[in-house]
Amino acid sequence: MVENVSESAGGRAVLVTGAARGIGWAIARRFAAAGDRVAILDKGVGGVAGELVAGLDGDGHVVVEADLMDSEALPAAVDSAVGRLGGLDVLVNNAGVFVAHPITEVDYAAWQEHWRLTLGVNLVGAANVTWCAVRHMTERGRGGRIVNVSSRGAFRGEPDVPAYGASKAGLNSLTQSLALALAPHRIAVSAVAPGFVATEMTTDWLVPPGGDEIRAQSPFGRVAEPGEIAEGVFYLASAQAEWASGAILDLNGASYLRS
């Protein structure tokens, strides 16, 4: 068992992408509440870095500004986060883009742009951050955890946001490929697959009457809160979840059941 991730709470160095708000912010807060040191990697956060750090429990947290579409800048951004944290035990790939682009309602130029941006952030960006993070985890030789934030849309399809569904299906495949590749290095890789979550990104989607239809998809009659997703991520990052490497944990309130 890996010592630095075997602690159920406290002392780990955790990097979370897209953590300035929404699910990512809830994830950052969950780790900080357990005594972990958190690096928030997000775009356009320089001006609010102090506020973000102040909003987390404990000490040693950092904010790194980076655009996941900028593949050339990501290695330096990850290096900065790891250096300021004093290592890296957990990576959470949370950053994502979710913008409607129904195939029959957008022109070809818009169609191409939505695919470029969505895949660039949700899949390629996550893959690039992971590559950078793995270099640090393997050099230290202490293992680690990687948790990817996927979506039920990878399984059920997203007719209005097809690039999103495709990007998350790709992220699931990446999760399982890396679970196999990194196990010899004692790095466990897994994912959570939420349904709709009440965040700024989904505000417009959840306005009635369409929002009522979305809430009715779950027998609980609601959508998830960000903290519920954070709890799943926190578990998969724990030492107790090593045997869950390669797993994709559905967190959708029974709104979509797959065999």
C-alpha angles and dihedrals in degrees: 000000000000111000100208094053096033092084109099089214139010143022103050128127109232130187117198122184121212090016102141092094146355121018092351092055091050089051092049091050092049093055093043091051088057091055097260124139111242133203114199111207111191143135122265097003100123094103094051099037093112093051092050093051091045090053093061126082117244132010141287098056121144139189123218121189114219141144113226088212089064101081092175093058098044099081092056091045093052091044089053093050093047093046093051092045092048094237141344129260103156134031120191115191100203106140112114146162122221115177126150117249110159108194094233094048107049130067122243095261092052091045091055093046094051091051093046094050098040097048090040093058105027100042115008093038091050091047092051095048088048092052090053094045095047090058089061095043094051095044091057091046094213099113123231148193132267119191121184123201105224129162143238083244088077087069107028098039130242109238094182096038105033097159089056093053091046093048092052092047087053090048090054090052090047089051093055095042091053092044086064096041097047103039091090086060091051091248114138118205124196142146144219120220111203127186119216114335126194101249138128089265092061100037095106092047093053097054112113137292093025091036091055089056090051092050090049090060088079120063085225088065096230145074126250127276116230092244091061090059091045090057091056092049091048091053094049089051092055127098089243090064098057090110089056090070108134092023125127109208115210112221103174107115092250089297089131125021122194130187 
